[in-house]
Amino acid sequence: MRIGELARRAGVSTRALRYYEQQGLIEARRSANGYREYDEADVRLVAEIRSLMAVGFTLEDARPFVECLRAGKPSGNACPDSVAVYRRKLAEIDAEVRALLARRAEVASQLALACPGCVFSKGGEP
C-alpha cells in the first residue's frame, strides 16, 4: 500500500509517517516509480506507536516495542526492553504524582492561611 492508504488506515498524517520513517521506526520500500510502499505489518507498527504516544510515551520510548514487533513477537510488549520502558515510565509517572501531591498540599496550606476557619471540600471550594 502507498503512504496515503497507510495514513488513512492508521489514522495519522502522511507527514507523521515520513517522520516515523526518518526516525527509523518504520521502513518504506520503494516501488519502481519511487513511491513509498508499505505492508500490513506497518499498519500494526504505526498502531503500536500511536497507542504508546496516546498515553505519554515518546517516539524513542516506542522504539523497543517496534523492534519487538519486527522480531516477530505477537505483541510489542513481549520483549524485556519493552518491559524496561514500562517500568521507567511508571516510575516517572509516580514521581510526577508525588510532586503534584506535594504542590497540592502547599497550595492547600496557603489557602488555609488565607481563609482561617474555612472548611474546604476536596476541590478546594469553601
For each residue, the residues with C-beta under 8 A, 3 or more apart:
1: 5 6 9 37 38 39
2: 5 6 35 36 37 38
3: 6 7 14 17 18 28 35 36 38
4: 7 8 14
5: 1 2 8 9 38
6: 1 2 3 9 10 17 38 42 43 46
7: 3 4 10 11 12 13 14 16 17
8: 4 5 11
9: 1 5 6 43
10: 6 7 17 43 46 47 50
11: 7 8 50
12: 7 16 17 46 50
13: 7 16 17
14: 3 4 7 17 18
15: 18 19
16: 7 12 13 19 20
17: 3 6 7 10 12 13 14 20 21 26 46
18: 3 14 15 21 22
19: 15 16 22 23
20: 16 17 23 25 26 46 49 59
21: 17 18 24 25 26 27 28 36
22: 18 19
23: 19 20 59
24: 21 27 63
25: 20 21 45 49 59 62 63 66
26: 17 20 21 38 42 45 46 66
27: 21 24
28: 3 21 36 37 38
29: 36 37 38
30: 34 35 36 37
31: 34 35 36 37
32:
33:
34: 30 31
35: 2 3 30 31
36: 2 3 21 28 29 30 31
37: 1 2 28 29 30 31
38: 1 2 3 5 6 26 28 29 42 43
39: 1 42
40: 43 44
41: 44 45 69 70
42: 6 26 38 39 45 46
43: 6 9 10 38 40 46 47
44: 40 41 47 48 69
45: 25 26 41 42 48 49 66 69 70
46: 6 10 12 17 20 26 42 43 49 50
47: 10 43 44 50 51
48: 44 45 51 52 62 65 66 69 76
49: 20 25 45 46 52 53 59 62 65 66
50: 10 11 12 46 47 53 54
51: 47 48 54 55
52: 48 49 55 57 61 62 65 76
53: 49 50 56 57 58 59 62
54: 50 51
55: 51 52
56: 53 89 93
57: 52 53 61 62 85 89
58: 53 61 62
59: 20 23 25 49 53 62 63
60: 63
61: 52 57 58 64 85 89
62: 25 48 49 52 53 57 58 59 65 66
63: 24 25 59 60 66 67
64: 61 67 68 76 79 81 82 84 85
65: 48 49 52 62 68 69 76 77 79 82 85
66: 25 26 45 48 49 62 63 69 70 76
67: 63 64 70 71 79 81
68: 64 65 71 73 75 76 77 78 79 81 82
69: 41 44 45 48 65 66 72 73 75 76
70: 41 45 66 67
71: 67 68 79
72: 69
73: 68 69 76 78 79
74: 78
75: 68 69 78
76: 48 52 64 65 66 68 69 73 79 82
77: 65 68 82 83 86
78: 68 73 74 75 82
79: 64 65 67 68 71 73 76 82 83
80: 83 84
81: 64 67 68 84 85
82: 64 65 68 76 77 78 79 85 86
83: 77 79 80 86 87
84: 64 80 81 87 88
85: 57 61 64 65 81 82 88 89
86: 77 82 83 89 90
87: 83 84 90 91
88: 84 85 91 92
89: 56 57 61 85 86 92 93
90: 86 87 93 94
91: 87 88 94 95
92: 88 89 95 96
93: 56 89 90 96 97
94: 90 91 97 98
95: 91 92 98 99
96: 92 93 99 100
97: 93 94 100 101
98: 94 95 101 102
99: 95 96 102 103
100: 96 97 103 104
101: 97 98 104 105
102: 98 99 105 106
103: 99 100 106 107
104: 100 101 107 108
105: 101 102 108 109
106: 102 103 109 110
107: 103 104 110 111 124
108: 104 105 111 112 120 124
109: 105 106 112 113
110: 106 107 113 114
111: 107 108 114 115 120 124
112: 108 109 115 116 118 120
113: 109 110 116
114: 110 111
115: 111 112 118 120 126
116: 112 113
117:
118: 112 115 126
119: 126
120: 108 111 112 115 124 125 126
121: 124 125 126
122:
123:
124: 107 108 111 120 121
125: 120 121
126: 115 118 119 120 121
